[in-house]
Amino acid sequence: MTFDIDNYSLLAIFTASLVLIAGAGETGHWLGVRAARQGAAAVSTLEGAILGLLALMIGFTFSMALSRFEARRDGVVTEAAAIGTTALRARLLPAPHDRDSVKLLREYVQIRLDLARGPISRAEFDRVIARSNLLQEALWRQAQAVAAKDNAMVPTGLFIQSLNEMIDDQEKRLSAMSNRLPLIVIAALYGICAMGIGFAGYGSGVESKRARLPVHITGLLVATMVLLIQDLDRPGSGFITVSQQPLANAAAAIDAFPAGP
């Protein structure tokens, strides 16, 4: 059975992160106190190196998550523009293909808009994609029917071009939605977080004059950054979501098209 971190809420992930990191800090402090009783030397140099590695790892994973978030955002803008262009060119087709194509596009943009409005099950996701593919096929048959009547018509060629781009943009958006941080990277992030805070706790235990509060504050900040990274990497849910306003604008523009004669 494959482990899927999306099965857990962000609150549960944040709580687990706090427990792991705070536990690592307390364990490190306990080991440091024991080492101090045995006359062990301070490990400030090693502690600084581990915390530096932790900062580098957080920056690395944050950059990966942010680039994926931006790809999903750009995918929405690109797909909305392609649908809007296709709808405008569909109105240039001869009747009744113009009305039929706009009607199909009206349903299509609504389906694409509903796709990212909230978390949905895998079965529902597959159903939505299957319906999108059927609508694309219906639009393609409209283009074929017009081209069969007169393949020299400029509007038909423009419609086919934008329809191809719209179909391609669906695949790009789906690819961006499924492009997530590898599980091994998340596991490595948690491991380095636990090690870094553990060494900070160890240092506070070895050096009796050092307070433990900065260790706990650092652990809280690290857990918050880990939560932010996973929030950025989770499409369709969480505190940070991709705005669907471009698709909403495209849907509103198509709905505002005047009715045909």
C-alpha positions as CSV (number, residue, x, y, z in Angstrom):
1,M,0.0,0.0,0.0
2,T,1.4,3.4,-1.1
3,F,1.7,6.1,1.6
4,D,-0.2,9.2,0.6
5,I,0.4,12.3,2.8
6,D,-2.6,14.0,1.3
7,N,-4.8,11.6,3.3
8,Y,-3.9,13.6,6.4
9,S,-5.1,17.1,7.1
10,L,-2.6,20.0,7.4
11,L,-3.5,20.3,11.1
12,A,-2.6,16.7,11.7
13,I,0.7,17.1,9.8
14,F,1.5,20.3,11.8
15,T,0.8,18.5,15.1
16,A,2.9,15.5,14.1
17,S,5.7,17.9,13.0
18,L,5.6,19.7,16.4
19,V,5.7,16.4,18.3
20,L,8.6,15.1,16.2
21,I,10.7,18.2,16.4
22,A,9.9,19.0,20.1
23,G,10.7,15.3,20.9
24,A,14.0,15.5,19.0
25,G,14.9,18.7,21.0
26,E,14.0,17.1,24.3
27,T,15.9,13.9,23.5
28,G,18.9,15.9,22.5
29,H,18.8,18.0,25.7
30,W,18.6,14.8,27.8
31,L,21.6,13.3,26.0
32,G,23.4,16.6,26.4
33,V,22.8,16.7,30.1
34,R,24.1,13.1,30.4
35,A,27.2,14.0,28.3
36,A,27.9,17.1,30.5
37,R,27.9,14.9,33.6
38,Q,30.6,12.8,32.0
39,G,32.7,15.9,31.1
40,A,31.9,16.0,27.3
41,A,32.9,19.1,25.4
42,A,30.5,21.5,23.7
43,V,29.6,20.7,20.1
44,S,28.8,24.2,18.9
45,T,30.7,23.8,15.6
46,L,28.8,20.6,14.7
47,E,25.5,22.2,15.9
48,G,26.0,25.2,13.7
49,A,26.9,23.0,10.7
50,I,23.7,20.9,11.2
51,L,21.5,23.9,11.6
52,G,23.1,25.4,8.4
53,L,22.3,22.2,6.6
54,L,18.7,22.4,7.9
55,A,18.4,26.0,6.6
56,L,19.7,24.9,3.2
57,M,17.2,22.0,3.1
58,I,14.3,24.1,4.0
59,G,15.2,26.7,1.3
60,F,15.7,23.9,-1.3
61,T,12.3,22.2,-0.6
62,F,10.5,25.6,-0.4
63,S,11.9,26.5,-3.8
64,M,10.7,23.2,-5.2
65,A,7.2,23.6,-3.8
66,L,7.0,27.2,-4.9
67,S,7.9,26.4,-8.5
68,R,5.3,23.7,-8.6
69,F,2.7,26.1,-7.2
70,E,3.6,28.7,-9.8
71,A,3.3,26.1,-12.6
72,R,-0.3,25.2,-11.4
73,R,-1.2,28.9,-11.3
74,D,0.2,29.5,-14.8
75,G,-1.6,26.4,-16.0
76,V,-5.0,28.0,-14.9
77,V,-4.2,31.3,-16.7
78,T,-3.1,29.5,-19.9
79,E,-6.0,27.2,-20.0
80,A,-8.5,30.0,-19.4
81,A,-7.0,32.1,-22.2
82,A,-7.2,29.1,-24.6
83,I,-10.8,28.4,-23.7
84,G,-11.7,32.0,-24.1
85,T,-10.0,32.2,-27.5
86,T,-11.6,29.0,-28.7
87,A,-15.1,30.3,-27.7
88,L,-14.6,33.6,-29.6
89,R,-13.5,31.7,-32.7
90,A,-16.3,29.3,-32.4
91,R,-18.7,32.2,-32.9
92,L,-17.2,32.7,-36.4
93,L,-18.3,29.2,-37.5
94,P,-21.4,28.8,-39.7
95,A,-24.7,27.9,-38.0
96,P,-25.6,25.7,-36.3
97,H,-22.0,24.8,-35.5
98,D,-21.3,28.1,-33.8
99,R,-24.2,27.7,-31.3
100,D,-23.3,24.0,-30.7
101,S,-19.6,24.7,-30.1
102,V,-20.3,27.6,-27.7
103,K,-22.7,25.4,-25.8
104,L,-20.1,22.7,-25.4
105,L,-17.5,25.2,-24.4
106,R,-19.8,26.6,-21.8
107,E,-20.1,23.2,-20.1
108,Y,-16.4,22.5,-20.6
109,V,-15.2,25.7,-18.8
110,Q,-17.5,25.0,-15.9
111,I,-16.1,21.5,-15.5
112,R,-12.6,22.8,-15.6
113,L,-13.6,25.4,-13.0
114,D,-15.1,22.8,-10.7
115,L,-12.0,20.6,-10.9
116,A,-10.0,22.7,-8.5
117,R,-12.7,24.2,-6.3
118,G,-12.0,21.8,-3.5
119,P,-10.6,18.3,-2.7
120,I,-12.3,15.6,-4.6
121,S,-12.0,11.8,-4.6
122,R,-9.9,10.0,-7.2
123,A,-13.1,8.5,-8.7
124,E,-14.7,11.9,-9.0
125,F,-11.5,13.3,-10.5
126,D,-11.4,10.6,-13.1
127,R,-15.1,11.2,-13.9
128,V,-14.5,14.9,-14.5
129,I,-11.5,14.2,-16.8
130,A,-13.5,11.6,-18.7
131,R,-16.3,14.2,-19.2
132,S,-13.8,16.8,-20.3
133,N,-12.4,14.4,-22.9
134,L,-15.9,13.7,-24.3
135,L,-16.5,17.4,-24.7
136,Q,-13.2,17.8,-26.5
137,E,-14.2,15.0,-28.8
138,A,-17.6,16.6,-29.5
139,L,-15.9,20.0,-30.2
140,W,-13.5,18.2,-32.6
141,R,-16.4,16.6,-34.4
142,Q,-17.9,20.1,-34.9
143,A,-14.6,21.2,-36.5
144,Q,-14.6,18.2,-38.7
145,A,-18.1,18.8,-39.8
146,V,-17.4,22.4,-40.8
147,A,-14.1,21.5,-42.5
148,A,-15.9,18.8,-44.5
149,K,-18.2,21.5,-45.9
150,D,-15.5,23.9,-46.8
151,N,-11.9,23.3,-45.7
152,A,-10.7,26.6,-47.1
153,M,-12.6,28.7,-44.5
154,V,-10.3,30.8,-42.4
155,P,-12.5,30.8,-39.3
156,T,-12.4,27.0,-39.3
157,G,-8.7,26.9,-39.4
158,L,-8.5,29.4,-36.5
159,F,-11.0,27.4,-34.5
160,I,-9.1,24.2,-35.0
161,Q,-5.8,25.9,-34.0
162,S,-7.2,27.2,-30.7
163,L,-9.0,23.9,-30.0
164,N,-5.7,22.1,-30.3
165,E,-4.1,24.5,-27.9
166,M,-7.0,24.1,-25.5
167,I,-6.6,20.3,-25.5
168,D,-2.9,20.6,-25.0
169,D,-3.3,23.0,-22.1
170,Q,-5.5,20.5,-20.3
171,E,-2.7,18.0,-20.3
172,K,-0.2,20.7,-19.2
173,R,-2.5,21.7,-16.3
174,L,-3.1,18.1,-15.2
175,S,0.7,17.4,-15.4
176,A,1.3,20.5,-13.1
177,M,-1.4,19.3,-10.7
178,S,0.2,15.9,-10.4
179,N,3.8,17.2,-10.2
180,R,4.4,17.0,-6.4
181,L,7.4,17.0,-4.1
182,P,8.9,13.5,-4.1
183,L,8.2,11.6,-0.8
184,I,11.9,11.0,-0.3
185,V,12.5,14.8,-0.3
186,I,9.8,15.3,2.4
187,A,11.2,12.4,4.4
188,A,14.7,13.9,4.2
189,L,13.4,17.3,5.3
190,Y,11.8,15.7,8.4
191,G,15.0,13.8,9.2
192,I,17.2,16.8,8.9
193,C,14.7,18.9,11.0
194,A,14.8,16.3,13.8
195,M,18.6,16.1,13.6
196,G,19.1,19.9,13.6
197,I,16.7,20.6,16.5
198,G,18.1,17.5,18.3
199,F,21.7,18.9,18.1
200,A,20.4,22.3,19.3
201,G,18.8,20.6,22.3
202,Y,22.1,18.6,22.9
203,G,24.0,21.9,22.9
204,S,21.7,23.4,25.5
205,G,22.1,20.3,27.6
206,V,25.9,20.3,27.5
207,E,26.2,24.0,28.2
208,S,24.2,24.4,31.4
209,K,24.1,28.2,31.0
210,R,22.1,28.0,27.8
211,A,18.3,28.2,28.0
212,R,16.0,25.7,26.4
213,L,13.5,28.2,25.3
214,P,15.4,29.3,22.1
215,V,15.4,25.6,21.1
216,H,11.7,25.3,21.4
217,I,11.1,28.6,19.5
218,T,13.4,27.4,16.7
219,G,11.5,24.1,16.6
220,L,8.2,25.9,16.3
221,L,9.5,28.1,13.5
222,V,10.9,25.0,11.7
223,A,7.6,23.2,12.0
224,T,5.8,26.2,10.6
225,M,8.0,26.3,7.6
226,V,7.5,22.6,7.0
227,L,3.7,23.2,7.1
228,L,4.1,26.1,4.6
229,I,6.1,23.9,2.2
230,Q,3.5,21.1,2.3
231,D,0.6,23.6,2.0
232,L,2.3,25.0,-1.2
233,D,2.7,21.5,-2.5
234,R,-1.0,20.5,-2.0
235,P,-3.3,21.6,-4.9
236,G,-7.0,22.1,-4.3
237,S,-6.9,22.3,-0.5
238,G,-5.1,24.0,2.3
239,F,-4.6,27.6,3.2
240,I,-2.7,28.5,0.0
241,T,-4.7,27.8,-3.1
242,V,-4.4,28.6,-6.8
243,S,-6.9,31.3,-7.8
244,Q,-9.5,30.1,-10.3
245,Q,-10.5,33.6,-11.2
246,P,-9.2,33.4,-14.8
247,L,-11.4,30.4,-15.5
248,A,-14.3,32.1,-13.7
249,N,-13.8,35.2,-15.9
250,A,-13.8,33.0,-19.0
251,A,-17.0,31.2,-17.9
252,A,-18.7,34.6,-17.3
253,A,-17.5,35.9,-20.7
254,I,-19.0,32.8,-22.5
255,D,-22.2,33.1,-20.6
256,A,-22.5,36.7,-21.7
257,F,-22.3,35.8,-25.4
258,P,-25.5,37.0,-27.1
259,A,-28.0,34.3,-28.1
260,G,-27.9,33.3,-31.7
261,P,-30.7,34.1,-34.2
